[in-house]
Amino acid sequence: MDAEELFVQAMEKVKPIAKTERKQPPEKTSKKKPRILVVKRTSAPLHTRLSDGVAPQTTEDAWALRADGISRERLKRMAATAPALTLDLHGLTRDEALDLLQHEFELAVVHKLRVIAVVHGRGLHSQGKAVLKDAVYQWLRDGTMARYVLAVIPQPGSGGGACLVLLRRNV
C-alpha cells in the first residue's frame, strides 16, 4: 500500500463535527474600567492639606524611582506583593490619564493603600515615543502626589507596560 491508500483508509471513519458541537471562542468584552474607591470628599484637595514629603529620585534604571532609604530588598518584596488597586490607562489621553491618576492616588492615600499597579502600556500604538508611559513616570516623580511615592518599579511580567507604585504609610 502506498501513502495515499493508507491515508484514505485511515480517513474512512472520520465524520465531520456537527456545528452544534463546535465551541465558539468567548466574545471579547469591553475594556476593564479602573476600580473606583468611594470616599467622602473634603473641600480642599488632599495635596494642600497634608505636610510636604520628599519626592522619589530617579535611579540608574530610567523606569525605576526610589526614595532614599528604600532598599533593593524592599523593592523585591514590593514586586511580590499583590497590588491593592490597579489602574488601567489604556485608551485614555494624556490629560485624562493624569486626571485619573490624581483622583485615584488621593483616594489611595486616604485609604492608606500601599501598592498600586498602573497599566500605562508600552507605547506600541503611539506615534513616536510612548506618551502615557513617559507622562505617568514624570507625574509620579514630579507631580502633586510625588511626595507620597516611595518607589516605582516596572511590574514583573508586564513587559514594561505597567508599573508598581509603593506609597508612604504616613506623610
C-alpha positions, 0 to 999 in steps of 0.5 A: 500500500502506498501513502495515499491508500493508507491515508484514505483508509485511515480517513474512512471513519472520520465524520465531520463535527456537527456545528452544534458541537463546535465551541465558539471562542468567548466574545471579547468584552469591553475594556476593564474600567479602573476600580473606583474607591468611594470616599467622602470628599473634603473641600480642599484637595488632599495635596494642600492639606497634608505636610510636604514629603520628599519626592522619589529620585530617579535611579540608574534604571530610567523606569525605576524611582526610589526614595532614599532609604528604600532598599533593593530588598524592599523593592523585591518584596514590593514586586511580590506583593499583590497590588491593592488597586490597579489602574488601567490607562489604556485608551485614555489621553494624556490629560485624562490619564493624569486626571485619573491618576490624581483622583485615584492616588488621593483616594489611595492615600486616604485609604492608606493603600500601599501598592498600586499597579498602573497599566500605562502600556508600552507605547506600541500604538503611539506615534513616536515615543510612548506618551502615557508611559513617559507622562505617568513616570514624570507625574509620579516623580514630579507631580502633586502626589510625588511626595507620597511615592516611595518607589516605582518599579516596572511590574514583573511580567508586564513587559514594561507596560505597567508599573508598581507604585509603593506609597508612604504609610504616613506623610 
